[in-house]
Amino acid sequence: MNDGTRIADSSPRWTVAHRLHLVLSTFVLILATVQSVGATLNDSDAAFETRIKAAFLFKFCTYAEWPVGTFESTSSPLVIGVVGSDALAAELVATVDGRMVGNHPLVVRTLRHGDALDGVHVIFVGAKEKEPNAYLALTDDRPVLTVTEEDQDAQVVSAINFVVVDHKVRFDIQLPTAERNGLRLSSRLLSVARNVRGGRS
């Protein structure tokens, strides 16, 4: 039965395509951690933008701290739900292939309308989703890291929002949203954000 959940397969597939993808993925992950943040994009390079965002999503997981009791055990999966972007979901599966956050294996779950968010620790709401706030509302006061890719002027308040500025993928952080859901974001992540708003002093 296919419930929309895809677990990264860690078995080796040493084809030329796999080696090339591994090199590209490693390169993208490096881009996601440098202080300058963001690779220059061409206007039409949607695939590369998706790859960058998938790399960032993985890094966000490593720089977030969930409340005690969020996971059933120290080795329970960390589940990333994706709605409104099948392309990013597919790229994310490849990006997290064989990777862990602490002792937690990473699982990518493609979400559809009406799906429950039980067991989801990160949700990415893509720009194709017509009602992003409906999904964000489901996460209120729940230990879920919310990530969107809305226009800078959009009335969407997620913990992290991707923006493209000067052909570079950047992100803004709303600390009150993360804190309301019980999450703590590392100062290392805050230091490379484009903007950080609110939060406890």
Buried (B, 14 or more C-beta within 10 A) or exposed (E): EEEEEBBBEEEEEEEEEEEEBBEBBEEBBEBBBEEEBBBEBEEEBEEBBBBBBBBBBBBBBBBBEBEEEBBEEEEBBBBBBBBBBEBBBBBBBBBBBEBBBEEBBBBBBBBEEEBEBEBBBBBBBBBEBEEBBEBBEBBEEBBBBBBBBBEEEBEBBBBBBBBBEEEBBBBBBBBEBBBBBBBEBEEEBEEBBBEBEEBEE
